Amino acid sequence: MWERKLEALRVAVAGLLYETNSFAPGVSTREKLWRSGWADGDDVFTYGQGIDSIAGAMKVADAEGVILIPTTSEGPASGPTFAVGEYKYLRERLLDGLRPLVGQVDGVYLSLHGAMVCEDEDDVEGDIMQSVVELMGVPVSASFDLHCHFTDKMGRATPMISVYHTCPHVDIFETGERSMSLLVNRLRGGNPTLSWVQIPMLASAEGQDTTVEPVRSIIARLEEMMREPKVLDGALVMTQPWLDVPELGWTALVVTDNDPELAKRYAAELGKMAWDARDRILAPKVEIADAIDRICAVPADEKLGPFVISDGADSVSAGSAGDGVELVSALASAALPGPAFAVIADAPAAKLCHEAGVGARVHLQLGGTVSLRFFTPSSFEGRIISLHSTGYPSIYPPNSIDPGQVAVLRMDNGLHIIITQHPVPQLDLEVYRHVGLDPLKAHVVVAKSAGGYRAFYEPIARECIDVASSGAADSRLEQMPFERISRPLYPFDRDINWTPVPQVSGSH
């Protein structure tokens, strides 16, 4: 049983944020993760640009007089399943950062994603949390992405669980605040008690938008619960839907101040609300040809903003490789009323463009270099108007992006294709601004994102159009090659008789 021994509260901080997509080709490595960011020591406090969950935890710690001791943090990133040796290395790196602090800290705060899968470990975060608890012997709190694959092992490791409430994720900082508040509550004598309910359902990320119904009402009810003094935190965890692992599904969870019955009752209520709404959590898509007809039927007008077309099935931030060309090929052959901007990850093409130089007219085969299951290359011809080889700061996710070699290809019909060596997330507008393209001056802007793009693109958009395309993040879940998920599971099974069964975990 942990007892406070130190005069001033001291909390160790560590992070590992990686989201696996089981249908993305290949395996992931530490180098892929590190391209999205990593930090040791005091850099842990700054590499998230002051807007990540660690920054939120810092704000609470400062207000409460808690001393934070940074160790190591890596990510965020998304991609294929992690290789065996690679995960073991990252796990030991995180634990090695904490080992010198055994007996020197009162608690540990972990900033995690929650959907990292390794070739021989389906529940990476559960493994990490359990290992940290066993190593340190002090209370541990953890913050997670809304697309966390929450497991019983996580719930048993600690009751101090905080999860984003929003999709798109605009409360990353605030989630860090809530997580540190839970830990401080525990360290000052509180007794956070967690209850969670596993819900046998999945929904594509586009249907998880917390700004529209039916999910908006569920989150509103959660926030109403959290205004009660006995409720410390809660979440509707909507999971990464492109994981092929057992136990996959949504989770409702509630943390109370030493009131397990209230936690169970509210977790069951949230779970039932989500279950009852399952048939209304939809991801409607427009056929690519219809989207092209729509954007070509009206003249360009900068005052109205661009049409934003989402190629969500090839969402890099959902783990896809960003090398899909279905939509871009259609744009390339269209009579566009104005400029169109798009991004394709294609390392060989980026290298060829750098060898050809600015001003060269080139004929390229683009796309399908990695995701052979989903895409085949297409032909594009245009002039190279700029070349780049530096990274850039991203707002969402809050870290630095390393695109590798980058070229901007301008086609005769006004389509501008940013060709990157490495896949880049398109949750914000920074990839376009990095190469000198202003999305506000475009007629069409493509976002390879499954819903998350709306936080930054919708405010500038004339209209947002989600198209039906192929890829590792296809919203048509029933068409994806799942093999290991536990059944029954909606939408794969429709005739399910389900009632909430709350589980409880108390403070250690």
C-alpha positions in Angstrom: 0.0 0.0 0.0 1.5 3.3 -1.1 2.0 6.0 1.6 3.2 9.5 1.0 6.8 9.9 2.3 8.1 13.0 0.6 7.6 16.5 1.9 6.8 18.2 -1.5 4.8 16.2 -4.0 7.0 15.0 -6.8 5.6 13.4 -10.0 7.5 11.7 -12.8 6.3 12.3 -16.4 6.6 9.9 -19.3 4.8 9.5 -22.7 4.4 7.1 -25.6 1.8 8.0 -28.2 1.3 5.7 -31.2 -1.9 4.6 -33.0 -1.8 1.3 -34.8 -3.8 0.5 -38.0 -3.9 -3.2 -38.4 -4.6 -2.9 -42.2 -1.7 -0.6 -42.9 1.0 -2.5 -44.8 4.3 -3.5 -43.2 5.5 -3.0 -39.6 6.5 0.1 -37.7 9.8 1.0 -36.2 11.2 3.4 -33.7 12.5 5.6 -36.5 9.0 6.1 -37.8 7.8 7.1 -34.4 10.8 9.4 -33.8 10.1 11.3 -37.1 7.0 12.6 -35.4 8.9 13.6 -32.3 10.7 12.4 -29.2 12.2 14.1 -26.1 14.2 13.4 -23.1 14.6 15.4 -19.9 13.3 19.0 -19.9 12.5 18.8 -23.6 9.6 16.6 -22.6 7.9 19.8 -21.4 8.4 21.8 -24.6 8.3 19.5 -27.7 4.5 19.5 -27.6 4.6 23.3 -28.2 2.7 24.0 -25.0 -0.6 22.6 -26.3 -0.3 18.8 -25.7 -1.5 16.8 -22.7 1.8 17.1 -20.9 1.5 20.9 -21.1 -2.0 20.6 -19.5 -0.6 18.5 -16.7 2.1 21.1 -16.2 -0.5 23.8 -15.7 -2.2 21.9 -12.9 1.1 20.9 -11.3 2.3 24.5 -11.2 -1.0 25.7 -9.7 -0.9 22.9 -7.1 2.8 23.3 -6.2 3.7 19.8 -7.5 7.2 19.2 -8.8 7.3 17.4 -12.2 10.3 15.3 -13.2 10.4 14.6 -16.9 11.8 11.4 -18.2 11.0 10.5 -21.8 8.2 10.9 -24.3 7.7 9.8 -27.9 5.2 10.4 -30.7 2.4 11.1 -31.5 2.4 9.0 -34.7 0.2 6.5 -36.5 0.9 3.6 -38.8 1.2 -0.2 -39.0 1.7 -2.7 -36.2 4.9 -2.4 -34.3 7.7 -4.9 -34.8 8.4 -7.1 -31.8 12.0 -5.9 -31.0 11.0 -2.3 -31.7 8.3 -2.2 -29.0 10.5 -4.0 -26.5 13.1 -1.3 -27.0 10.6 1.5 -26.5 9.1 -0.1 -23.4 12.5 -0.5 -21.8 13.5 3.0 -22.8 10.4 4.3 -20.9 11.0 2.1 -17.9 14.7 3.0 -17.8 13.8 6.7 -17.6 11.7 5.9 -14.5 14.0 3.5 -12.7 16.3 6.1 -11.1 13.2 7.7 -9.6 12.0 4.6 -7.7 11.5 5.8 -4.1 12.1 9.4 -5.2 8.6 10.4 -6.5 5.0 10.3 -5.1 3.3 9.5 -8.4 3.7 9.0 -12.2 1.8 10.7 -15.0 1.7 8.8 -18.3 0.7 10.5 -21.6 -0.4 7.7 -23.9 -2.5 7.1 -27.0 -4.1 3.8 -26.1 -4.2 2.1 -29.5 -0.7 0.8 -29.9 -0.4 -2.8 -31.0 2.8 -4.9 -31.4 3.3 -8.1 -33.3 3.3 -10.1 -30.0 1.4 -7.7 -27.7 -2.2 -6.6 -28.5 -2.4 -4.3 -25.4 0.8 -2.3 -25.4 -0.6 0.5 -23.1 -2.0 -2.0 -20.6 1.4 -3.7 -20.5 3.2 -0.4 -20.0 0.8 0.8 -17.3 1.0 -2.5 -15.4 4.8 -2.4 -15.7 5.0 1.2 -14.4 2.8 0.4 -11.4 4.8 -2.6 -10.5 8.1 -0.8 -10.9 7.3 2.4 -9.2 4.9 1.3 -6.4 3.2 4.7 -6.4 -0.1 6.0 -7.8 -0.2 6.4 -11.6 -2.5 8.5 -13.7 -2.8 8.2 -17.5 -4.3 10.3 -20.3 -5.5 8.8 -23.6 -6.8 9.7 -27.0 -10.5 9.3 -27.6 -9.5 6.5 -30.0 -7.9 4.5 -27.3 -8.5 0.7 -27.3 -9.5 0.6 -23.7 -9.0 -2.8 -22.0 -9.7 -4.4 -18.7 -6.0 -4.6 -18.1 -5.8 -0.8 -18.3 -8.7 -0.4 -15.9 -7.1 -2.8 -13.4 -3.8 -1.0 -13.5 -5.1 2.4 -12.3 -8.5 4.0 -11.7 -7.0 7.4 -12.7 -8.0 7.5 -16.4 -8.6 10.6 -18.5 -9.6 10.5 -22.2 -10.3 13.2 -24.8 -13.9 14.2 -24.9 -13.8 15.6 -28.4 -13.6 14.4 -32.0 -12.0 16.2 -33.7 -9.6 16.4 -30.8 -9.6 19.9 -29.5 -9.3 19.2 -25.8 -5.8 17.5 -25.7 -4.4 20.1 -23.3 -7.5 19.9 -21.1 -7.3 16.2 -20.9 -3.8 16.5 -19.4 -5.2 18.9 -16.9 -7.9 16.4 -15.8 -5.3 13.6 -15.6 -3.0 15.5 -13.3 -5.9 16.7 -11.2 -6.9 13.1 -10.6 -3.4 12.2 -9.5 -3.1 15.2 -7.2 -6.5 14.3 -5.7 -5.2 10.8 -5.0 -1.8 12.1 -3.6 -3.7 14.4 -1.2 -5.8 11.6 0.3 -8.6 11.2 -2.2 -9.8 7.8 -3.5 -10.5 7.9 -7.2 -12.8 5.0 -8.2 -13.2 3.9 -11.8 -16.1 2.0 -13.4 -16.1 1.1 -17.0 -18.5 -0.7 -19.4 -17.4 -2.4 -22.5 -19.8 -1.8 -25.4 -19.8 -4.3 -28.3 -19.9 -1.8 -31.1 -17.6 0.0 -33.6 -18.2 3.1 -35.8 -15.9 4.7 -38.3 -14.1 7.8 -37.2 -16.2 10.1 -39.4 -19.3 9.1 -37.4 -17.7 9.9 -34.1 -18.0 13.7 -34.5 -18.8 15.1 -31.1 -20.2 18.3 -32.5 -23.1 16.6 -34.2 -25.8 14.2 -33.1 -26.1 11.6 -31.8 -22.7 11.7 -30.1 -23.1 15.3 -29.1 -25.9 14.5 -26.7 -24.0 11.7 -25.1 -21.0 14.0 -24.5 -23.3 16.7 -23.1 -24.7 14.1 -20.7 -21.2 13.1 -19.7 -20.3 16.8 -19.0 -23.5 17.2 -17.0 -22.4 14.2 -14.8 -19.0 15.7 -14.3 -20.4 18.8 -12.8 -21.5 16.8 -9.8 -19.0 17.0 -6.9 -18.5 13.3 -6.6 -17.7 12.8 -10.3 -14.0 13.4 -11.0 -13.8 12.4 -14.7 -15.4 10.3 -17.4 -15.3 9.5 -21.0 -16.9 7.8 -24.0 -14.0 5.9 -25.6 -14.8 5.4 -29.2 -11.7 3.4 -30.1 -9.5 3.1 -33.2 -11.9 1.2 -35.5 -9.1 -0.2 -37.7 -7.6 -2.5 -35.1 -7.9 -6.2 -35.6 -7.6 -7.3 -32.0 -9.8 -9.1 -29.4 -11.9 -7.1 -27.0 -12.3 -4.3 -29.6 -15.2 -2.0 -29.0 -16.3 1.2 -27.4 -16.0 1.9 -23.6 -17.9 4.2 -21.3 -16.0 5.1 -18.1 -16.6 7.2 -15.1 -14.2 8.2 -12.2 -15.8 9.2 -8.9 -14.4 10.2 -5.5 -14.8 6.9 -3.6 -18.3 6.2 -4.8 -18.2 2.9 -6.8 -22.0 2.6 -7.1 -22.3 6.1 -8.6 -19.4 5.3 -11.0 -21.1 2.0 -12.1 -24.5 3.7 -12.5 -23.2 6.5 -14.7 -20.9 4.3 -16.7 -23.8 2.0 -17.5 -26.0 5.0 -18.4 -23.4 6.3 -20.9 -22.9 2.9 -22.3 -26.6 2.4 -22.9 -26.9 5.8 -24.5 -24.1 4.9 -27.0 -25.6 1.5 -27.7 -29.1 2.9 -28.3 -27.6 5.4 -30.8 -25.5 2.8 -32.7 -27.7 2.8 -35.8 -27.5 6.6 -36.0 -23.8 6.9 -35.8 -23.1 7.1 -39.5 -20.4 8.1 -41.9 -22.2 9.1 -45.2 -19.9 9.4 -48.2 -20.2 10.9 -51.7 -18.9 9.0 -54.7 -15.7 10.6 -56.1 -17.3 11.2 -59.5 -20.2 13.0 -57.9 -17.9 15.1 -55.8 -15.9 16.1 -58.9 -19.1 17.1 -60.7 -20.1 19.2 -57.7 -16.9 21.2 -57.4 -16.6 21.7 -61.2 -20.2 23.0 -61.6 -19.5 26.3 -59.8 -16.9 29.0 -60.4 -14.0 29.6 -58.0 -14.6 32.3 -55.5 -12.0 33.0 -52.8 -14.6 34.9 -50.7 -16.6 31.7 -50.3 -13.5 29.6 -49.4 -12.4 26.2 -50.9 -14.3 23.0 -51.3 -12.6 20.6 -48.8 -12.7 17.0 -50.0 -11.8 14.4 -47.4 -10.1 11.2 -48.6 -10.6 9.6 -45.2 -9.9 6.1 -46.2 -6.2 7.1 -46.7 -6.0 9.1 -43.5 -2.4 9.3 -42.4 -3.5 10.2 -38.9 -5.5 7.0 -38.8 -2.5 4.9 -39.8 -2.8 4.7 -43.5 0.2 5.3 -45.7 -1.0 8.4 -47.6 -0.2 7.0 -51.0 -3.8 6.7 -52.3 -4.4 8.3 -55.7 -8.1 7.6 -56.5 -9.3 11.1 -55.7 -6.2 12.9 -56.9 -6.4 11.0 -60.3 -9.9 12.2 -60.7 -8.9 15.8 -59.9 -6.1 15.6 -62.4 -8.4 14.8 -65.3 -11.1 17.3 -64.3 -11.7 20.8 -65.8 -11.1 22.6 -62.5 -12.6 26.1 -62.2 -9.6 27.1 -59.9 -6.5 25.8 -58.1 -6.7 22.5 -56.3 -4.2 21.3 -53.6 -3.5 17.7 -52.6 -0.8 15.6 -50.9 0.6 12.2 -51.9 3.3 10.3 -50.0 5.7 8.8 -52.6 9.3 8.6 -51.6 10.7 7.5 -55.1 8.8 10.3 -56.8 10.0 12.9 -54.3 13.6 11.8 -55.0 13.1 12.0 -58.8 11.7 15.5 -58.4 14.7 16.6 -56.4 17.0 15.2 -59.0 15.1 16.9 -61.8 15.1 20.3 -60.1 12.8 23.3 -59.9 11.3 24.2 -63.3 11.6 20.8 -64.8 8.6 19.2 -66.5 8.2 15.6 -65.4 6.1 12.6 -66.0 5.6 10.6 -62.8 3.9 7.4 -61.7 2.5 8.4 -58.3 0.9 6.4 -55.5 0.5 2.8 -54.5 4.2 2.6 -53.5 3.4 1.1 -50.1 -0.3 0.2 -49.9 -0.3 -2.4 -52.7 -3.5 -4.0 -51.3 -5.5 -0.9 -51.9 -3.8 1.2 -54.6 -2.1 1.1 -58.0 0.1 3.9 -59.4 -1.4 6.6 -61.7 0.4 8.8 -64.3 0.8 12.5 -63.7 2.5 15.2 -65.7 3.4 18.7 -64.6 6.1 21.2 -63.7 8.0 21.2 -60.4 7.5 24.6 -58.9 9.3 24.2 -55.6 11.4 21.8 -53.6 11.7 21.5 -49.8 13.7 19.3 -47.3 12.9 20.7 -43.9 10.3 19.9 -41.2 7.6 22.1 -39.9 5.7 22.6 -36.7 2.2 21.2 -36.6 -0.7 22.5 -34.5 -2.8 19.3 -34.6 -1.2 17.0 -33.6 1.0 19.3 -31.5 4.5 18.3 -32.6 7.1 18.7 -35.4 6.5 17.0 -38.7 9.3 15.5 -40.8 8.0 15.0 -44.4 11.5 14.3 -45.8 12.1 15.4 -49.3 9.1 17.4 -50.7 8.2 18.6 -54.2 5.3 20.6 -55.4 4.1 19.5 -58.9 1.7 21.9 -60.7 -0.4 20.3 -63.5 -1.8 22.2 -66.4 -5.4 22.1 -65.1 -4.4 23.9 -61.8 -3.9 20.8 -59.6 -1.0 21.2 -57.2 0.3 18.0 -55.8 2.6 18.1 -52.8 4.7 14.9 -53.0 6.3 13.9 -49.7 8.9 11.3 -48.9 7.2 10.4 -45.7 3.4 10.4 -44.9 2.2 13.5 -43.2 -1.0 14.1 -41.1 -3.5 16.5 -42.6 -5.5 17.5 -39.5 -4.4 21.1 -39.8 -3.4 23.3 -42.8 0.3 23.4 -42.1 1.5 21.0 -44.8 0.2 23.4 -47.4 1.5 26.6 -45.7 4.9 24.9 -45.3 5.4 24.8 -49.1 3.9 28.3 -49.7 0.4 27.3 -50.8 -2.5 29.2 -49.2 -5.6 27.0 -48.8 -7.8 30.1 -48.7 -6.8 30.9 -52.3 -7.7 27.4 -53.6 -10.9 26.2 -55.2 -10.4 22.7 -53.8 -8.3 21.4 -50.9 -7.9 17.7 -50.2 -7.5 16.4 -46.6 -6.4 12.9 -46.1 -8.2 12.6 -42.8 -11.1 10.6 -41.5 -13.2 13.3 -39.8 -10.5 14.9 -37.7 -9.7 17.5 -40.4 -12.9 19.4 -39.6 -11.5 21.3 -36.6 -9.2 23.3 -38.9 -10.7 22.9 -42.4 -14.4 23.4 -41.8 -14.0 27.0 -40.6 -12.5 28.0 -43.9 -14.5 25.7 -46.2 -17.2 26.5 -48.7 -18.3 22.9 -48.2 -16.8 19.8 -46.8 -17.3 16.6 -48.8 -16.3 13.2 -47.5 -15.8 10.8 -50.5 -16.0 7.1 -50.7 -12.5 5.8 -51.4 -10.4 2.8 -50.6 -7.6 2.5 -48.0 -6.5 1.2 -44.7 -9.0 3.6 -42.9 -12.1 2.8 -45.0 -15.3 3.8 -43.2 -17.0 0.7 -44.7 -15.9 -1.4 -41.8 -17.9 -4.5 -42.8 -15.7 -4.6 -46.0 -12.4 -4.6 -44.1 -10.5 -7.9 -43.6 -11.0 -8.3 -39.9 -9.9 -11.8 -38.6 -9.3 -11.5 -34.8 -12.0 -9.2 -33.4 -14.3 -10.7 -30.6 -17.8 -11.4 -31.7 -20.6 -10.5 -31.5 -19.7 -6.9 -32.5 -21.8 -4.3 -34.2 -22.0 -3.6 -37.1 -20.8 -7.1 -38.1 -23.5 -8.6 -36.0 -26.9 -7.0 -35.8 -28.9 -9.3 -33.6 -27.2 -8.7 -30.3 -28.9 -8.7 -26.9 -26.7 -6.5 -24.7 -27.0 -4.9 -21.3 -24.2 -3.0 -19.5 -22.0 -4.9 -17.1 -20.0 -2.3 -15.2 -16.6 -3.2 -13.8 -14.8 -1.3 -10.9 -11.2 -0.5 -10.0 -10.2 1.5 -6.9 -7.0 3.3 -5.9 -3.9 1.2 -5.3 
